[in-house]
Amino acid sequence: MLTTFLKISFLRLKYRYMPNEAQEFWAQELVNSQGLSAKLGQVLAQGKESKLPKSSVSVHEAKTFFLKQYNEEIQVADEVLAASMGQVFHIQLNQKNYALKILHPGIRKKLEKEIENILLLGKYFSKAKGFSFDQQVFKRFLTEVFKEETDLSREADFQEKFRAIFKSDIRFKVPIVIREFTNTSALCQEWVDSTLAKDLTHFKNFNIFTFFFESLLEHGTLHGDLNDRNWGLNQDGQVVVFDYGCSQIISPRRISGFKKLLMNEDVTQAFLEFGMRLESTWFKGREQQLRDALFEPLLREFIKPEWSYSKDLESEFGAKIKLLREFTDPWVLLMMRSLFSLIRIYQNRKMAIPLKEVLAPYLVIKETTFVSTHIKIEVMERDSLVMFLELPMTALDGLEAQIPEKVISQIQQEGLDFKKIIKATMASGLIPQELINVKIENRHYRIWIE
């Protein structure tokens, strides 16, 4: 068995020249690994059938792990679903069915070594190809990504966030996290019977795209790994989504840039907001050409099965398109990778995708007659002005820190929830309104936005 470093370097340099049978063999070799190696194997195997990674935790070990962690005995089904970072077991506890995800033993240490190998490879490969490679930027990115992806408590947080987003939408099912049996190394959730997308030859709808765009464009939350093993359909036709370890919060600025690029507005500024820094690159002055190549295809009436995004880009820009990775925020690449993984799933089933139709509701400019720009705080004692503050709307998130504790306490005594007031204000579109109007002893406190 070759070391991870040799496998990855060999594939990175030679994979494209191999016959199909050899490509499939080496892709599966990587998938059979864990961590970064398995991730690369999954990328290389996209569009091709590949087996799951090898198991590293036996049924007996899973039972022992659970007993030590929670002092509870469980029944474990024989079937085990292995993935790049851990394994999922079907367990029964107190006559209820759950899914239990456990990290591969030693995976965090393994990832540290793999990241160093990847950076070393990148350094010499980039020098041979004649482009710069900022090791510190990529080290920070990879370390952050895999530190987060191996924290199952964080994954549970995101799963609950997605569940809150779609709780009233009957088209989707996000499994309930069982917090009592969840920590940084284990995630327990309700067992949901479903058929994964990888086992379906056809889909009746395009709801998974709605899941992607609704959570991203309306709630700033990205599911970064919607491959065909991470979602499927249940018997009620609901889209069931799993594995939230690669999720991320995306800033409003970046989402604004993404929308502007889709709508073809203020293109140069939109690229900057989106996270592509083109001002000192070969693409400066070609922003419109780049925008049309990257985003216009998504707005076709139908994305047809034979359409190849990567080939279109290469025919338009040649090898220059690969330089974009150097000037693009890694999270942008994650966002685009997740979207195009979805597109390939449908293309592999020879289905035309009406992505323009799915996107339409999110590209409508929401008109408001007047949006507040300032927060005003006024304190009166009898008829005398004691204090008056005018703050920018950006201070809304931290407004509670500006208010005396006794005022907050009084607000709570009157049955008002300050955090809910702020949340409702933001949800209203920041239209002018009064937020707080209370009298405490001899003082009158009033907070409003205009």
N, C-alpha and C positions, 0 to 999 in steps of 0.2 A: 504494500500500500504506500503510495507516494505521500509525502508530507503535504499539509494544506498549502504551504507556500509554493511548493513545486507544482502541485495540481493547478492552482490558480494562475501562476505565471505561465505555465505551459498552455493552458486554455486561452488565456488572454492574448497570447501571441499567435497561436496556431489554430485555434478553434475554427475560424472562418474557412480555412483551407482543407478541413477534414471532410471525408465523405459522410453522408447522412448517418450511417450506422455508427461510425466513430463518434460523431457529435452526440448522438443519443446515449452512447455508452458513457462518455465523460460527463455529460450533464447529469446522468443518474448517479455516477460516482460521487459527484458533489452533493446531490440531493441526499444521498445516504449518509452524509456527514452531519454535522450540527453547526449552529451559529452562522458565521459569515459565509463559510463554504457552501452550506445548504441554500442560503439566500441567493448566491451566485448561480447555483445549479437550477434553482427555480426560475431565475431570469432566463437562462439559456434554454430551459425546457419549455418555455411558454409557447403555446400552440401545439405542443407535442404531449402525448400521454407519458407520464412518468410515475414511478412508484413512490410511495411515501418514504420519508427517512426511516432509518432503523430505530427500533425502540432501545432505550437505555435504562428504563425503570421497569422491573417486572411487576406483575400483579401482587405478588407477595410483598415486594418493597413498597408499593403504593399503600397497601394496608398498614404496614409498619410505620410508614411516614405519617399517615393520618392519625394513627393511635398515639404516636409520640407528640404530634402537634396539638391534638385536640382531645386526647383521652377518650376517644370514641372508636368503636369498631364498625367497619363498613363491609359491605359485600361488593365485590368488584367483578364486572363482566370480563370475559376473556379478551374481547376485542379492544385494542388499544390504537388510538390515532396519534401517530408521532408527527411532530413538526420541527421546525428549525431550532426553536428555543425550548420546547418542552413537549410533554405528552398529555393527552386528554383521555381520562378513564370514565367509563359509565359506571357509576356507583349507586348503591342503595343504602340509605340511612334512615332509620325510623320509618320504614315502609314507604319512603318517598325516593324518587329517582332524581339524581343530580349528575352533572358533568363536573369532573374535577381535573383541573389543569395543574401539572407539577413541572417545574423547571428541570431540564436535564442536569444531573449532578455536575458541578464544576464548570457550568457553562459560562459564568461571568469571567473566570480566569482564562478560559479558552478564548473568549472574545478579545480580551486584552492582547493576547499574543497574536491573534489573527489580524487585529487592527495594525499592529506594528509591521507585520509581514506585508499587508496591503500597501502601507505608506512607503515601505522600502521599495516595493515593486513599482509603485507610482512614480517615485523619484527617478529611477533609472529608465523606465519606459518613456516618461515625458521628455527626458534628456535626449533619448534616441530619436524621438519624434519631433524634437525641436520646439516644444512649448513649455510654458512655466507651470509649475505644480506647487501650490502653497500647502506644504505638509501640515502646518499648524491649523489652518482653516479646516482641512479635511479630518484631521485628528480630532479636533474639537467636535465636529459634526458627527463623526462615526461614534465617538465615545458617548456623546449625549444621546444619540439614537439608541444604542444598544444598552446603555445604562437604564434608559426609560423602558425599553422593550423587555428587560429582564426584571422589572419591578411590577409584579402582578397586582399589587395593591393600587398602583397608578392605573393599570389597565382596567381594574374594577371601577375606578373613579370615572374613566371615560365611558365605560359601558353604561353606567348609571346616567351619565350626561346624555348619551344618545337615547337611552330609554325615555328620559324626560322630554326630549325633543319630539319623539314619535308616539308618546303614550296615548294620544287621542286619535291616531291615524290607523285605521283598521287594516291598511295595506301592509303594515310592517309589524314584525315581532322582534323585540330585543330581549333576550333572556334575562330574568331577574337574577341579580348577584346575591348570593347567600353570604352576607358579611361575617356571620358567626364563624364560618370556616374559610375565610380568605385572609391572606397576609402577603408579604412580598414574594414568597416562593410558591404560593398555592392560590388558586382562584376556583371557588366553587359557585356554580350557578344552576338554575333549574334545568332539567333535561327537556329539550324540545325535539320531538320527532320531526325530521325534515329530510328531504332529499337534496344533497348538495348539488350545486350547479354543474360540477364536473361529471355528475352521473345523469344529467338531463340532456337529451338530444335537442330539445326545443323549449322555448319559454313563451308563455302566453301574453306577457306584458313587458314593459320597460321600466317597471317601478324601481329597480335597483339604481337607475340613473337619477330618478327623483330623490332617492335616499341620499345619493352622493351630493347633488346640487342643493337640496334643501338644507342639509346639515352644514355644508360649506358656505353657501352664499347668504343664507338667512341667519345662521347661528355661529359662523366662524369656526366650525369644528370639522376637521378632516379625518376620514377613515382612510389611512394611507396604504391599505393592503386588501383591496376587494378582489383578490384572485378567486378562482372558481372553487376553492376549498373552504372559503370563508363566508359563503352565503349560499342559500338555497331556498326551496319552497316547502311549506308544510301542506297538510291535507286540505287546509282552508284556502290555499292559494296565496297566503301571506309570504312576503319576502322575510326570511329569517337571517339575521346577520350575526356572525361570530367574530372572535379574535380582534379585540380593540387595542392591542399592544402597540401598534404602529400609528395610533391616532395622535393628533396634534391640534393645538389652537392656532388658527391663522389670523393675523392682525387685520382689522378693518381696512387699513391702508392697502394691504396686499390684495384683499378681495375687491376693493375699489379699482385697483389697477387691472385686475383680471376682467372685471365687468367692462371697463373702458375699452380694453383690447377686443373683447367680444363685440362690442357695439361700435368699434372703429372710431373712438373719440380721443382726441388729445394724445396721439399715439406715443410720442417721445416721453411725455410725462407719465403715461400709463405704464410703459416698460419699467421706468424707475420705481414707481409705486409697487408694481408687481414683484420686483426683486431681480430684474435683469439690468445690470449696469453697463450700458452700451457706449457711454460718452467717449471712451478712449479705445474703442475696439474697431475691428474691420467693419462692423455693422453700423457705425455712426454714419448718418446720411442715408442709410438703407432701412430705417425703422419701419416705414410703411410696407416695403417689400417683405420684410421679416414678419411683420404682423399678419399680412395676408397669407403668407405661407404657413404660419403656426396656428392661426385661429380661424381663418375663413372656412377651412374644411369642416370645422365643427358645426357650421351653420348651413351646410348643404341640406337640401330637402330630405335626403336619405344618405347615410354613410353606408356604402355598399360593401359586401363581403370582400370584393377583390381590391378595395382601396388600400394602399400601403402608405402610411404617413411617413415613415422613415425614408422610403424611396423617393417620395415627392420632395422631401427636404434636401436629399442628396442631389437630386437632379436640378434643384433650384440654386443651391449654394455650394455643392460639392463638399469637400472635406472641411470647409470653413464652418459648417453647422456644428461640428464637434467642439469648436472653440467656445461655444456658448456655455458649456459646463464650467469654464474657468471664470465666467463673469455673472454667474447665476446663483442665487441663494439656493443651497441644497434642498430646502423645503419646497421650493418651486418645482424642482425635479421630482420630488416625492409626490406632489400633488398631480403633476402631469402623468407620472408613471401609473398612479392609481386609476386615473381616468382612462388611459389607453389600455390598461389591463382589462377593464370592463368592456371596452370596445372590441378587443380581440376575442373575448369570450363569445360575443354574439357573432362576430365575423366567422369564427371557427364553425359555427352552426349554420352558416350561409344565410344569415338574417340581416336584412337592411335595417338600419337604426335611424329613427326619426328624431335625432338629437336636437335639431333646431326647434322642433315642437316641444320637447321636454324642457329646453332652456328658456323658451319664450316668457314664462311667468316671472322669471328672475331678472330679466333684462328690461322690464318696464320701469320707467322712471316714475317714482312715487312723488306726485305733486303735493306740496304743502303750502298753504297760503302765507304762513308766517312761522318761522322756526326760531325758538328762543336762542339767544346768544349769551345771556348773562343770568347769574343767580344773584338775588338780592336778599340780604338779611337785615331786618330792622328790629331794634329793641326800644320800646317806649316805656317810660315810667311816668304814670299819670299822663300828662300832656307833653312831657319833655322827651326829646330824642336822646337816648343814652348811647346808642351805637348804630352805625349804618355801614354795611359792607357790600361791595359789588364785586363779584367774582366771575371769571370766565366759565362757560359751560363745562370746560374740561375738569373743573373742580367738583363736578357732581358726584363722581365716584367716591371722593374722600370727604364729602360734605359732613358726615357724622363727626369727624374730628374737629370741625369748626364750631360745634354746638356744645354748650356746657352740659355736663353729665346730668344735672338736675332737670334740665329741659328735656333731655332724652328720656329720663325716668318718668317725667310727667306725661310725655307723649305715650309711653308704654302703658301708663296707668289709665289713660283714656282709651285703651284698646287699639292703639295705632302701632303699626310695625314700620319703623323708619326705613329699614332696608327694602320692604315691599313698596313703600311710597316712592323711593328712588327708582326701583325697577319698573314700576308702573309709569313713572314719568318718562323714562327712556323709551318704553314700549309705545308711548303715545306719540312719538315722533318729536318730542320736545316742544310741543305747542305751549304758548304762554298759559300759565296756571298758578294758582296758589298751592303751595305744598304743605305748609304748617301755619297754624294760627292758634296759639294757646296763650292763656294767661296764667302766670305763676306768681303768687303773692301780689306784689304791686307792679309787676312788670308784664308787658305784653310782647310776645315773641311772634314775629311774622317772617316767613320765608316764602319767596315766590320766584318764578322765572319769567323773563320777558325779553 
